[in-house]
Amino acid sequence: MNVAVMGAGAVGCYYGAMLARAGHPVTLIGRQQHVDAVTDRGLFLETGRFEEYVPMRATTEPSGVADAELVLFCVKSGDTETAGREIVGYLKESAVILSLQNGVDNAERLEASIERAVVPAAVYVATEMTGPGHVKHHGRGELEIGLASKSAAIAASFTAAGIPTTVSENVAGALWSKLIVNCAYNALSAVSQLPYGRLIEVDGVKAVMADIVGECLSVARGSGITIPQNILDSVLALASTMPDQYSSTAQDVARGKKSEIDFLNGFVVRKGKDLGIPTPANQALYTMVKLVEEKTKQ
């Protein structure tokens, strides 16, 4: 299948490269410096199992989605509506749009922007861009996608390409569970600039994470979302599976880029206010990241 990746950052490049390795034609849509590197030599994919250059097309233009049967929508949460409007005029009527984004409401917001169906997905992967045309995979890589007419076929193609993918009847719960993990790790990693393994060993961090998770659970349940009872255990266990991983928020802050904190802890704070549920721990971490971002601007 022809695949386009709208927003060729670390997540989009990893999945695009894995699909291209399996023989699917892939077009990356990203920034000029990145596009130039991929056009010159292919995308360099570095994993624990192999390292190789993966040939694929790349462009800076939204029209790169024109021939795609599947669009992996991977832009930052704050750019969802803008990027949607940029590609909507080029999309094939039969194209499937799969949202591979942080946060819980991107698919819904994108649907409203482009006035067509979007399939939500929960993404479980640790990756980073180490330079133009170079993506490094740190761990995991599975996807959980929502129900749609072509979801089963997409999941089969992805799994065959080395991307373990399941179709879920409760993708909203999966997205909220991932949001809770992100709320526990992303801001703390960003403020400290520590990877997960070192972060969780610092005195007091586990207690803060427990407070974060408790608030998130209250907001999720107030929103009618079912979350596994052992979510705190899963959150605390993550550090041992990704000890060297820095959160995407930490990577953004380190590079002087605007982070997605508004759609992580910030989202929980706003949702909590709507529901009348206090979220002081999430408010504190949200504010700390905003302060770090302000310092980076200066």
MIPABA-920844 format. One line per 2 residues: their letters; for each residue x, y, z of C-alpha. Coordinates in steps of 0.02 Angstrom, whole numbers, plus 50000, padded with zeros to 5 digits. Each point is the difference from the previous one (the first is absolute). Layout:
<nodes>
A> X Y Z; ... $
</nodes>
This chain:
<nodes>
MN> 50000 50000 50000; 50055 50178 49967 $
VA> 50035 50085 50166; 50028 50184 50042 $
VM> 50068 50062 50166; 49937 50174 50042 $
GA> 50121 50067 50130; 50161 49904 49975 $
GA> 50068 50007 50177; 50067 49856 50102 $
VG> 49837 49902 50009; 49951 50026 49818 $
CY> 50174 49962 49936; 50014 49838 50100 $
YG> 49835 49930 49940; 50026 50065 49824 $
AM> 50171 49917 49992; 49934 49834 50064 $
LA> 49863 50000 49869; 50122 50051 49863 $
RA> 50117 49857 50050; 49853 49883 49973 $
GH> 49975 50063 49822; 49864 50131 50021 $
PV> 50029 50163 49903; 50017 50136 50133 $
TL> 50006 50190 49985; 50060 50102 50148 $
IG> 49935 50179 50018; 50112 50104 50112 $
RQ> 50123 50143 50016; 50121 50048 49861 $
QH> 50161 49944 50088; 49926 49830 50038 $
VD> 49927 49981 49826; 50167 50041 49919 $
AV> 50090 49868 50103; 49872 49864 49960 $
TD> 49999 50046 49816; 50190 49993 49990 $
RG> 50029 49832 50086; 49839 49931 50073 $
LF> 49946 49999 50181; 50128 49927 50119 $
LE> 49908 49884 50119; 50099 49950 50154 $
TG> 49932 49862 50112; 50069 49876 50124 $
RF> 49987 49864 49867; 50058 50087 49842 $
EE> 50057 50163 49923; 49965 50044 49819 $
YV> 49954 50135 49876; 49820 49980 49943 $
PM> 49959 50079 49831; 49837 50098 49992 $
RA> 49927 50156 49927; 49998 50162 50100 $
TT> 49924 50172 49973; 49959 50159 50094 $
EP> 49834 50017 49910; 49831 49943 50070 $
SG> 49959 49938 49825; 50112 49851 50041 $
VA> 49843 49914 50067; 49916 50003 49828 $
DA> 50031 49818 49951; 49991 49926 50174 $
EL> 49880 49861 50046; 50054 50022 50181 $
VL> 50054 50162 50084; 50095 49988 50164 $
FC> 49958 50165 50083; 50144 50036 50119 $
VK> 50008 50188 50025; 50012 50079 50173 $
SG> 49832 50014 50088; 50002 50189 49989 $
DT> 50013 49991 49810; 49857 49877 49973 $
ET> 49871 50118 49925; 50124 50099 49896 $
AG> 50081 49845 49925; 49829 49924 49968 $
RE> 49946 50150 49900; 50163 49993 49901 $
IV> 49973 49821 49939; 49811 49987 49986 $
GY> 49994 50062 49819; 50124 49867 49944 $
LK> 49929 49846 50087; 49930 49859 49896 $
ES> 49819 49963 50042; 50047 49821 50047 $
AV> 50152 50048 50105; 50005 49942 50181 $
IL> 50069 50126 50125; 50082 49927 50154 $
SL> 50040 50119 50144; 50165 49951 50083 $
QN> 50007 50145 50124; 50019 50035 50184 $
GV> 49845 50048 50097; 49823 49932 49996 $
DN> 49899 50117 49889; 50104 50023 49841 $
AE> 49896 49884 49891; 49842 50090 50054 $
RL> 50075 50171 49968; 50069 49946 49831 $
EA> 49832 49928 49948; 49917 50167 50038 $
SI> 50134 50091 49901; 49997 49895 49841 $
ER> 49820 49937 50012; 50041 49817 49971 $
AV> 50034 49846 50106; 50165 49980 50092 $
VP> 50058 49839 50084; 50078 50029 50171 $
AA> 50151 49899 50054; 50096 49976 50161 $
VY> 50187 50000 49964; 50124 49909 50111 $
VA> 50175 50038 49936; 50158 50086 50060 $
TE> 50089 50092 49860; 50097 50160 49968 $
MT> 50069 50097 49853; 50188 50012 50027 $
GP> 50025 50108 49845; 49927 50036 49828 $
GH> 49954 49835 49917; 50048 49896 50153 $
VK> 49873 49918 50116; 50052 49895 50149 $
HH> 49887 49867 50075; 50019 49972 50188 $
GR> 49863 49873 50032; 49827 49927 49973 $
GE> 49902 50047 49843; 49826 49926 50012 $
LE> 49839 50087 49950; 49820 49985 50058 $
IG> 49880 50071 49871; 49815 50038 50002 $
LA> 49862 49907 49910; 49970 50046 49817 $
SK> 49959 49905 49841; 50184 49981 49951 $
SA> 50074 49986 50175; 50026 49811 49992 $
AI> 50090 50010 49832; 50110 50143 50062 $
AA> 50043 49904 50159; 50048 49847 49897 $
SF> 50112 50103 49885; 50082 50088 50146 $
TA> 50031 49839 50095; 50077 49921 49846 $
AG> 50116 50151 49989; 50063 49972 50178 $
IP> 49878 50120 50084; 49893 49897 50120 $
TT> 49825 50073 49980; 49833 49957 50077 $
VS> 49825 50067 49969; 49914 50060 50159 $
EN> 49818 50029 50046; 50060 50113 50142 $
VA> 50133 50106 49918; 49939 50148 50104 $
GA> 50050 49905 50156; 50169 49958 49922 $
LW> 50030 50183 49956; 49956 50055 50176 $
SK> 50114 49867 50073; 50142 50065 49892 $
LI> 49956 50178 50049; 50018 49953 50183 $
VN> 50172 49926 49966; 50051 50158 49907 $
CA> 49935 50111 50139; 50105 49903 50125 $
YN> 50163 50003 49901; 50004 50138 49870 $
AL> 50004 50156 50108; 50118 49926 50130 $
SA> 50121 49943 49864; 49988 50172 49917 $
VS> 50033 50101 50156; 50142 49888 50061 $
QL> 50068 49953 49827; 50021 49823 50067 $
PY> 49957 49834 49915; 49866 49891 50077 $
GR> 50118 49879 50087; 50094 50134 50096 $
LI> 49845 50106 50025; 49901 49870 50095 $
EV> 50145 49965 50119; 49995 50177 50070 $
DG> 49923 50011 50173; 49819 50057 49994 $
VK> 49970 49970 49815; 49893 49844 50023 $
AV> 49891 50092 50126; 49975 50144 49877 $
MA> 49957 49876 49863; 49872 49918 50114 $
DI> 49917 50170 50027; 50000 50035 49813 $
VG> 49924 49832 49960; 49867 50019 50135 $
EC> 49943 50167 49930; 49999 49935 49821 $
LS> 49897 49849 50053; 49871 50113 50083 $
VA> 49985 50107 49844; 49992 49847 49885 $
RG> 49863 49919 50103; 49908 50165 50008 $
SG> 50005 49999 49810; 49928 49824 49991 $
IT> 50164 49917 49948; 50044 49826 50061 $
IP> 50182 49985 50056; 50087 49841 50062 $
QN> 50010 49991 50189; 50187 49964 49997 $
IL> 50046 50155 49899; 50117 50066 50137 $
DS> 50098 49837 49997; 50016 50016 49811 $
VL> 50059 50179 50016; 50135 49960 50127 $
AL> 50057 49846 49903; 50027 50098 49839 $
AS> 50166 50073 50056; 50081 49828 50006 $
TM> 49948 49963 49820; 50062 50169 49934 $
PD> 50138 50054 50121; 50092 50109 49873 $
QY> 49846 50084 49925; 49971 50187 50016 $
SS> 49819 50055 49981; 49946 50088 49842 $
TA> 49968 50153 50108; 50179 49993 50064 $
QD> 50064 49987 49821; 49895 50149 49945 $
VA> 50056 50107 50147; 50183 49955 49972 $
RG> 49986 50056 49818; 49908 50161 50042 $
KK> 49840 49939 49919; 49823 50023 50065 $
SE> 49946 49840 50088; 49832 49911 50005 $
ID> 49978 50030 50187; 49835 50091 49966 $
FL> 49929 49835 49937; 50073 49893 50140 $
NG> 49998 50066 50179; 49918 50159 49935 $
FV> 49857 49900 49926; 49971 49911 50166 $
VR> 49997 50168 50091; 49872 50074 49879 $
KG> 49892 49844 50002; 50009 49994 50189 $
KD> 49938 50180 50012; 49854 49958 49886 $
LG> 49954 49853 50112; 50035 50086 50165 $
IP> 50144 49880 50040; 50157 50076 50081 $
TP> 50164 49963 49910; 50136 50093 50098 $
AN> 50142 49879 49959; 49966 50010 49814 $
QA> 49982 50189 50013; 50171 50012 50084 $
LY> 50089 49896 49867; 49910 50090 49860 $
TM> 50056 50168 50070; 50179 49941 50024 $
VK> 50015 49949 49818; 49925 50167 49947 $
LV> 50133 50088 50103; 50139 49898 49920 $
EE> 49930 50040 49828; 49997 50185 50044 $
KT> 50182 49992 50055; 50047 49913 49837 $
KQ> 49919 50140 49900; 50112 50126 50086 $
</nodes>
